[in-house]
Amino acid sequence: MTENQFISLVPRLRQVALTAAVGAGSDAEGAEDVAQDTMIRLWQLLAALERVESPEALTATIARRLALNACRRQSSRLPLADALRQLAASVYAQPDVSLQHHENLEWLDSQMRRLPSVQQQVFYMRQVEHRSHDEIARIVGIAPKSVSTLLARARKAIYEELDKRR
C-alpha cells in the first residue's frame, strides 16, 4: 500500500478505531488516545497492509487490544500506588513528613495520568520498571531515539507543572 492510499483511508480507519475503543470500554479521551496509537501502529505496518483483506478489521482488532491493554495498565497501577503509600508510611515515622510524601505521590500520579498515553507508557516503563531505551523501543514499536524524545516531553510536562506548583 502506498502512502497516498493509506492517507485516503485514514479518516475511515480512525473512525473504526474510535468505535472499537469505545466498545472496549474506553472513555472519549481514552478512545482518542487509542485511535492515535492505532494509526501509528497501522503506519508502522504500511508495507504489510497490502496483504490484509480488511484494513478495517485489522484496525478494529488493534484498537480493541490497545484499549483493553490500557484498562489493564490502569488497574495494575493501583496496587503499585498503594504499595508506595504503605512503604512511605512505614519509612517516614513523622506524620508531617509522611503526609507531605503522600501528597507528593498523589500529585505525581495525577500528573502522569494527564500525559498522552504513549508518553505515559514510556515514562512508566523507564521510571518505574527501570527498562532501557532499547527495551522500551522494542515493546512500544518505535525507534530508540523516539523513546528519548517521548521521555523528554513527559519530563518537561511534569517539570512545568512542578514549577507551577511551587
Secondary structure, 3 states (H helix, E strand, C coil): CCHHHHHHHHHHHHHHHHHHHHHCCCCHHHHHHHHHHHHHHHHHCHHHHHHCCCHHHHHHHHHHHHHHHHHHHHHHHHHHHHHHHHHHHHHCCCHHHHHHHHHHHHHHHHHHHHCCHHHHHHHHHHHCCCCCHHHHHHHHCCCHHHHHHHHHHHHHHHHHHHHHHC
